[in-house]
Amino acid sequence: MLSFSGSGATSPARIKVRDLNHIQSFASEEVLTRSRHGSSTSLKGKRSSFGQQYEISAMPVTDIIEMVAGLLTKITTTNDHQHDHIHRHIPPPEGTAGLDQQATSVLAFHGKNAPSITILSYLSRIHKYCPTTYEVFLSLLVYFDRMAEIVNRASLPITSDNRLRQENRGSNSKNFGESTGTARGPATPPSSGPFGPQQGNPMSGHTRHASGEADADVDAYNLSHFFVVDSFNIHRLVIAGVTCASKFFSDVFYTNSRYAKVGGLPLVELNHLELQFLLLNDFRLSVPVEELEAYGTMLVEFYAREVMTQHQSSQMEGLYMQAPTPP
């Protein structure tokens, strides 16, 4: 499972990032520098060659949402491929009576279908109708990492496959704090939420199939208790996380009925998910400033790597198109 934990920024140098274009500019400069020096060393899996700390407090909240959405989308896509067998072994609600509290809390976020609404659209919808400070969105990444560490560390002894420790680590990035600065009140959300049952429902999507067999050496039922961020739980994790984080970080937050309406969930379900989210975080929502700064730096580095990858792909495609046609 993708994760950026354990690679905090240590350089005293600090760059105030203005917006996404600013990140794209120094990412492009890095590509040019590498091209001139003939270097193709990847940034993935090691400290960024930028060697900086990045302060994102001046960035528009919408830009930070786009970076968070990009990271979560990459994580969920990767985990959907790597953990497909888990989706086929989620016990039904009536089959969870004998599970411990932690497993029950994890399974509470799993949906039968993968919503069709994108993570970016969902985060943007939440920010449109429940505007809040940007650290609320970034803190989601901190909380997801914590939940993965707490749950998977406790669940690991039930299986002999130790490689799951790496696959199920948490996955996410980091954050700071600032208000959206909007003078007017939030817009009124439409009556039908993205989870609501209607024609063109954005939450209608891929259904979990029962076909396929799990690996013989893996207890798939036990694996279903691990915390893995995927397409079947990310939207519920997001709305529950925003509900909790808004109350902790912001002086202005909304009622659960509004969050439920915006998130497209029944109020009773959101209330339940809010409690499960707090339980999975041991009711620990405080995030040290240093940790937020490290997550902010890593989030910028993630976005810069994505920009660099796109530039390199474009260059390779250009070279391929310029190659002479064989006789």
N, C-alpha and C positions, 0 to 999 in steps of 0.2 A: 504494500500500500504506500502511496506517495506521501511523503512527509518532509518538512523542512526543519524539524526539531533538531537541536544540537549543533546548529551552525550560526550562532549569534555573531553579530558584528562586533569587532573589537577595535577597529581603527578610530582614532579620535577625530578624524576628518568627518565633516558633516555637510551634506548638500541639502538645501531646501528645495524640494521638488515642487514645481509650480502646477503641472498638469501632465496628462499622458503624452502630449507632444514633447514636453521636456524630457521625459524618459526615452521616448523614441529617438530624440536627437542624440543623447549620449550613447544610446545603444548602437545607433548607426555609426557614430564615431569609433566605437569599439570594433565594429565590423571592418571599417576602413583600416584601422590600425593593424588588425590581424592580417588583413589582405596584403598590406604593404610589407609586413614582416614574414609573410608566408606561414603564419601560425593558424592551426585549425583546432587548437585545444578547446575542448568543451568546458563550459562552466558547470555543467550538471555534476552534482555529487561532490563539489569542492567549493572552497571559498571563492567568491566572485573576484574576477580580475579587476573589477572597478575599485575594490579595496576601500569603499566608503561606507559611511552611515548615511541613510537617507531619511530626512524629516518630511513627513507627508501632511503635516497639520495645515498647510496652506492649500492643499489640493481640494478641488471641488468634491463634494461628497459623491456625486454621480460618477466621477472618475475612479474613486476608491471602490465604489460598488462594482464598477466594471472589472477592476483587477480582482476583487474577491470572487466575483462570478466566474471569471476566467479560470482561476485556480480551482474552485470547487467543481467546475465543469470537467476540468482535466482529471481531477481526482475521482469523481463519480464514474466517468467513462472508463478509466483504468480499472477501477474496482469492479465495475459491472462485468468486465471481461475476465478478471482474475478470480472472481468469487461467484460465478454464475451458479454453481451447484448449491450455494447457500440459499439462493432464492427459491429453490425447489423443495427446501426442507424446513421452511418456516412453519411451525405448528399453528393450527387454527386457534382462535380465541378460546374455544372450549377445551383446548388441549394444553393450556398454560397454567392450570390450577396448581400443579405440583412443582412449578418452577420457583426458584428463589427470587427475591425482590429485584436483584440486579438484572437477571435475565428477563424478568417481566418488564422492567423499565426499558431495556433495549428493544424488545419486541414491540413495545407500544408505538414506536415510530415507524414501523414497517407497514407500508401500504400494499394492497393487493395489486394495484396498477402503478406503473411509472408515469407520473403526470406529463402531459404534453407541453405544458408551459415551461419555458427555459428558466434556468436559475437566474439569469440576468433579468428577464422580464418579471420574475417573481420578486426579486430584491427591489427592482425599480418600482414595482407596484406598491410594495410596503413603504418605500421611502416617499412615494407620491401622496399616499393617504395617511401615513403615520410618520411624518418627517422627524428625524432625530439626529443626534450627533453621530459623526462618522465612526467613532470608536465602538459604537453599538454593533455595527456591521462587522468591523474587523475583530471584535472580541469573540465573535462566533468561531473564528478559526482557532483562537486560544482554547475556547471551551471544548471544541471538537477534539483537539489534541489531548486535552486533559481526560475527557471521557474515554477516548481510545486507550490511553495509558492505564487508567484505573480499571476499566472493565476487562481489557484483554490481559492485563497482568494477573488479575484474579482468575480468569477463565483458562489461562494457558495450561495449568497442570492437568486439566481434564483430557488433554490429548498429548500423544507422544511426538507429534510433529512439531518440533521446535522452530521450524522455519516460519511458522505462522506468527512468531513474535515480530518478525520484520514485516510480513505482509499486512498485519493488522495493527500497526503502530498508530496512529491518528494521522490526519493529514490536513495541514492547513497553514495559515500565515498569521500576520500580526497587526497590532493597531495602537492608535493614540487617542486624542480627544478634542473635538471641536464641534460647535453648533453649526447647523445648516445656515443660520442667518436669515431665514425666511421671515419676513415681517407679517405676512398674511397667514391666516389659518390654513390648515390642510384642506384639500378638495374632498368632497363627499364621495365615498366609494360607491360604485354601482351595486345594485342589490344582489346580483349573482356573483359569487366569489369564484376563484379559479379551482376550488375543490367541489363547487356545487354541481349537481346533476342537471345538465341542460344540453341541448344540441350545441355542438361546437365547444363542449366543455374542455378547457385547456388541461384539466387534470386527467381527462381520459387519455389513455395511452397504451403502452405495452403491458400485457397481462403476463403474470408469471405462469410458465408452463410446467407441467408435471413430467415432461419427457426427460430422458437422460438419466444416467447413473452416476453417482458420486464415486470418487476414487476408493478402491477397496481398503486402503490403509488410513482413511479419514472418516471420523465419526461426524457426518454432516449435520446430524441433529444438534450435537454439541457446538459445532461451528456456527450454527445459526444464532448462538448466544453471544458471539463476539460483536464488538461495536465496529462496524465497517460502514463508512459513508458511501452510499450508492444512490442510484436513481429512485429507489423505492422508499427511501427515508429522508432524503435531503430536504425536501420542502417542509415536512413537518418539523424537522430539526431546526430549520431556519426560522419559522414563525414562532416556535416555542422559545428559541434562543433570543430572538428580538424582543419578545415579550418580557423575558427575564432581564436581559441586558438593559433595556430601556428604563426599567424601574431602578436599576442599580446605578447607571452612568448618568442619566439625564434628570434634570429637575422637572422636565415636562414630559409626561408620558400619557398614554390613553387607557381607556378601560379595556378589559379583556374582551368585552363584547365587540369593541371596534377592531381589535387585533384579529379576532375570530372572523369577523365579516371580511376584512381585507385579505386574510389568509385563506378564506374559503372553507373554514372548518366550523362545525357546530361548537357553540360556546362550551358545552360540557366536555367535548373532546380536547379543546385547547386548554381548559383548566386542568385536565388530567395530564396532558403532555407537559405543561408548565411544571407540575410537581415532579414528573419523571425526569425532566431536564435537570432540576435542582438536585434530585437524588443522585443522578449520575455524575454530578459535579461536586458531590459531598457538600452541597449548599455553599460552595466557595466560589463566589463571583468576582472577588477582588483580583485585579491583575496589576502587578508592580509596573511602574513606569518603564523600568529598564526592559521588562519583557515585552511591553507594548512597542517600545522603540525597536527592539530586535525583530519583532514580527513585521513592523512597518518596513524596515530595511529589506527583509527577505521577500516581502510582497513586491517591492519595487524590483528586486533582482529577478524574481520570477517573471514579471512582465517584460523586463529588459531581455531576458533569455528568449522569451517567446518572440519578441521583435527581431532579435538576432537570428533566430531559427528561420523566421519568415524571409529575412533578407538573404540568408544563405541559400534557401530553397529557390528564391527568385533568381539568384545568380546562377545556380546549377541549371535551372530551367532555361535561362538565357544562353548558357554555354551549349546546352543540348540543342537548342533551336538554331544556333549558329554553326553547328558542326556540319561539315560538307556531306552531301548525300553520296554514298558509295556508288560507283558506276555499276 
